[in-house]
């Protein structure tokens, strides 16, 4: 009984470690060229983009210059731009993700990760 429990725990730990590395391997630092040339893999740079100060304080024109044209949005509320970032690998249902760049007084005040 104890041997079976050790095997189950070992398999669970191994699966957790493998899952962590698979998911973390999909993260990259923001790169303007790659962002604009590989829109389906933008999800790899999304965390870096949102956690850094790259966009904060920039005008809409500066954001468009950096990230390219946004996709049409049906969101209501504050002035914003929406960018599709692709579909990251998932062990469950794969969903397209987006980021929303929110403006106030003409400057970026927030960057939100939107799951569809």
N, C-alpha and C positions, 0 to 999 in steps of 0.2 A: 504494500500500500504506500509506504513512504517513498519507495523507488519510483512508482508511477507519479506521485505528486512532484517529485524532483524533476522528472522528465517533462511534465506539463508546465511547471514553472520555467524550466529552461527553454522550452519551445516558445512560450509567451515572451520571455525576455529577449530571445533572439529575434522574434518577429517585431518586437517594439524597436529594437536597435536598427534593424534593416529598414523599417518604415521611416524612422527618424532621418536616416541618411538619404533615403530616396527623396523625401520631401525637401530636406535642406539642400540637397544637391541642385535643386531647381531654382535656387535664389542667386541673383547676381547683382552687382552694383549697377546703378543707372548708367546707361551709355546712350547718348543721344542718337548716334548713328544706328545702333542696333534697334533702338526703339522705333525709329522711322523706317527701317528696312525689313524688320521682322515683327509685324504687328501681332501675329498669332502667339508669339513667345514673350510678350510684354509682361505677363504675369511673373516672370522670373525677376523682373526689376521693380515690380510694384512696391514691395516692402521697403526697398532702399529709397525709392522715390517718396513714399509717404512719411518715412521716419526721418528723412533729412530735411534741411531747410532750403532745398533747391527751388521749390516753387513759392514758398511763403513770402509775401510782400511784392511779388511780381504782378505786373498788369496783365490783362487778358492778351494783349498783343505779344508780350514777352513769353507767356505760356504757349501761345500758338506757335511762336517762332521756335520754341524749344521742343514741343511735343507734336507739332503738326496740327492739322485741322481736327476738330472734335467731331463726334457723331451726333446726329440729331437727338434731341432730348424731349421727353414728355414730362419730365419732372417739373413740379411747380415750386415757387418760393424764390429764394435768393438767386441772384445772377450766378450762373455756373456753366462749366463745360464738362462733357462726359467723354471719356476715352475707353474704348474696348481694350481689354488687356489679354484676351484669349481664354482658353480653358485649361487650367492646370491639371496635371495627372491626379487622379483620385481613386481611392479604393471603393468609393461609393458612386453615386450618380454624378457624372461630370457636368458642371454648370459653367456657362460663360460668365466671366467676371468683368467688372468695370471699375474705373475710379472716377469720382466726381470732384472737380476742382471748384471750390466755392469762393465767390468774390464778395467783398463788402467795400464800399467806397472806392471801387476800381482796383482793389488789391486782393491777392489770394489770402484768405483767412483760415481755410481748412481744406484738407484733401481726404476724401472718404472712400473706403473700399466697399464697393457695392456688389453683393452676390445676387445673381438672378435665379 
